[in-house]
Amino acid sequence: MRRETTCCFTGHRPNKLPWGDNESDSRCVDLKTRLTQALEEAYQDGYRHFLSGMALGCDLYFCEAVLELRERHEGVTVEAAVPCEEQCARWRERDRNRYFALLEQCDYETHVQHRYTPGCMQRRDRYMVDHAQRLIAAYDGRTLGGTMYTLTYALRQGLETVILDI
């Protein structure tokens, strides 16, 4: 995949979202609508390859929205950037089922490393940024955490950024 046509994503997990895991909350529905719009704009701007870190919450929203984009447009590919093989091992069964169903639909699956280590999530984030030209971030302004880390790294690397306020 060419970096010039690749878009990656970062966003919060349910424990940092004001609606938690209640995806029927109007704020979540609104975020998903804006995410769909941002992806449509990315497609119109020439982006065809999309990277998702496959974490709970916003990453899975992103993956689902890209899969929908792929149904509407030709040439769209989805890559799951998985930090380690046991990423979802401690998740609830319904979340694991969703994760594996999405993973099965992705065009590519990249495992950043085999086993969990304290830095594997950041390695996954760097992998995505290092292979993309645009970052879409669902971000609430927190100064700590993985979303801020990824956004800061992307800005330092010169990526185009689209921030969807939560």
C-alpha positions as CSV (number, residue, x, y, z in Angstrom):
1,M,0.0,0.0,0.0
2,R,1.2,3.5,-0.7
3,R,1.4,5.9,2.2
4,E,0.0,8.7,0.0
5,T,-3.3,6.9,-0.3
6,T,-3.5,5.5,3.3
7,C,-5.6,6.8,6.2
8,C,-5.4,5.6,9.7
9,F,-7.5,6.2,12.8
10,T,-7.2,6.8,16.5
11,G,-10.0,7.2,19.1
12,H,-11.0,6.5,22.7
13,R,-12.1,3.2,24.2
14,P,-15.6,3.0,25.9
15,N,-14.3,3.8,29.4
16,K,-13.3,7.2,28.1
17,L,-16.4,7.9,26.1
18,P,-19.2,9.9,27.7
19,W,-21.7,7.2,26.6
20,G,-19.5,4.2,27.6
21,D,-20.5,1.3,25.5
22,N,-24.1,2.5,24.8
23,E,-23.9,2.9,21.1
24,S,-27.5,3.9,20.8
25,D,-26.7,7.2,22.7
26,S,-27.3,10.2,20.4
27,R,-23.7,11.4,20.9
28,C,-22.4,8.1,19.7
29,V,-24.8,8.1,16.7
30,D,-23.6,11.6,15.9
31,L,-19.9,10.6,16.1
32,K,-20.5,7.6,13.8
33,T,-22.3,10.0,11.3
34,R,-19.4,12.4,11.3
35,L,-16.9,9.5,11.0
36,T,-18.8,8.3,7.9
37,Q,-18.6,11.8,6.5
38,A,-14.8,12.0,7.2
39,L,-14.3,8.7,5.5
40,E,-16.3,9.8,2.4
41,E,-14.1,13.0,2.3
42,A,-11.0,10.9,2.6
43,Y,-12.2,8.7,-0.3
44,Q,-12.9,11.8,-2.4
45,D,-9.4,13.0,-1.6
46,G,-7.9,9.8,-3.0
47,Y,-7.5,7.6,0.1
48,R,-8.1,4.0,-0.6
49,H,-6.4,2.0,2.1
50,F,-7.5,2.4,5.7
51,L,-5.8,1.1,8.9
52,S,-7.7,0.3,12.1
53,G,-6.0,-0.6,15.4
54,M,-9.0,-2.8,16.3
55,A,-9.4,-1.7,19.9
56,L,-12.7,-1.5,21.6
57,G,-14.8,1.6,21.1
58,C,-13.9,4.1,18.4
59,D,-11.5,1.8,16.5
60,L,-14.2,-0.7,15.9
61,Y,-16.6,2.1,14.9
62,F,-14.0,3.1,12.3
63,C,-13.5,-0.4,11.0
64,E,-17.3,-0.9,10.6
65,A,-17.6,2.5,8.8
66,V,-14.7,1.6,6.4
67,L,-16.3,-1.7,5.6
68,E,-19.5,0.2,4.7
69,L,-17.4,2.6,2.6
70,R,-15.9,-0.4,0.8
71,E,-19.5,-1.5,-0.1
72,R,-20.2,1.9,-1.7
73,H,-16.9,2.4,-3.5
74,E,-14.4,0.3,-5.5
75,G,-10.8,0.0,-4.5
76,V,-11.2,0.4,-0.8
77,T,-9.1,-1.9,1.4
78,V,-9.1,-2.3,5.2
79,E,-6.1,-3.4,7.2
80,A,-6.4,-4.5,10.8
81,A,-3.2,-3.4,12.7
82,V,-3.3,-5.8,15.6
83,P,-0.9,-5.0,18.5
84,C,-0.6,-8.6,19.6
85,E,-2.3,-12.0,19.1
86,E,-4.1,-11.9,22.4
87,Q,-5.5,-8.3,22.0
88,C,-9.1,-9.4,22.8
89,A,-8.4,-12.3,25.1
90,R,-9.8,-10.5,28.2
91,W,-12.7,-8.9,26.5
92,R,-16.4,-9.9,27.0
93,E,-17.6,-12.6,24.7
94,R,-19.9,-10.2,22.7
95,D,-16.9,-7.9,22.1
96,R,-14.7,-10.7,21.0
97,N,-17.3,-11.9,18.6
98,R,-17.6,-8.5,17.1
99,Y,-13.8,-8.2,16.8
100,F,-13.4,-11.5,15.1
101,A,-16.3,-10.8,12.7
102,L,-14.7,-7.6,11.7
103,L,-11.2,-9.1,11.4
104,E,-12.6,-11.7,9.1
105,Q,-13.9,-9.0,6.7
106,C,-10.6,-7.0,6.6
107,D,-8.5,-7.3,3.5
108,Y,-5.2,-7.4,5.5
109,E,-4.2,-8.3,9.0
110,T,-0.9,-7.1,10.4
111,H,0.3,-8.4,13.8
112,V,2.8,-5.9,15.2
113,Q,4.1,-8.5,17.6
114,H,3.1,-12.0,18.8
115,R,2.9,-11.5,22.6
116,Y,1.6,-8.7,24.7
117,T,4.2,-6.3,26.2
118,P,3.6,-3.0,27.9
119,G,4.6,-1.1,24.7
120,C,2.8,-3.1,22.1
121,M,-0.2,-0.7,21.8
122,Q,2.2,2.2,21.1
123,R,4.1,0.1,18.6
124,R,0.8,-0.6,16.8
125,D,0.0,3.2,16.8
126,R,3.4,4.1,15.4
127,Y,3.0,1.4,12.7
128,M,-0.3,2.9,11.6
129,V,1.1,6.5,11.5
130,D,4.3,5.5,9.8
131,H,2.3,3.9,7.0
132,A,-0.3,6.6,6.5
133,Q,-0.6,10.2,5.2
134,R,-3.9,11.1,7.0
135,L,-5.1,10.5,10.5
136,I,-8.7,10.7,11.6
137,A,-9.0,11.1,15.4
138,A,-12.1,10.9,17.6
139,Y,-10.7,13.0,20.4
140,D,-12.0,14.7,23.5
141,G,-8.9,16.9,24.3
142,R,-7.4,14.7,27.1
143,T,-3.7,15.3,27.5
144,L,-2.9,11.7,28.5
145,G,-3.6,8.3,26.8
146,G,-3.2,6.4,23.6
147,T,-5.3,8.7,21.5
148,M,-3.2,11.8,22.5
149,Y,0.0,9.8,22.0
150,T,-1.0,8.8,18.5
151,L,-2.3,12.3,17.5
152,T,0.9,13.9,18.8
153,Y,3.1,11.4,17.0
154,A,1.1,11.9,13.7
155,L,1.5,15.7,14.0
156,R,5.3,15.3,14.5
157,Q,5.4,13.0,11.4
158,G,3.5,15.6,9.3
159,L,0.3,13.7,8.7
160,E,-2.8,15.5,7.7
161,T,-5.2,15.3,10.6
162,V,-8.9,15.4,10.9
163,I,-10.2,15.7,14.5
164,L,-13.7,14.6,15.3
165,D,-14.6,16.2,18.6
166,I,-16.2,14.0,21.2
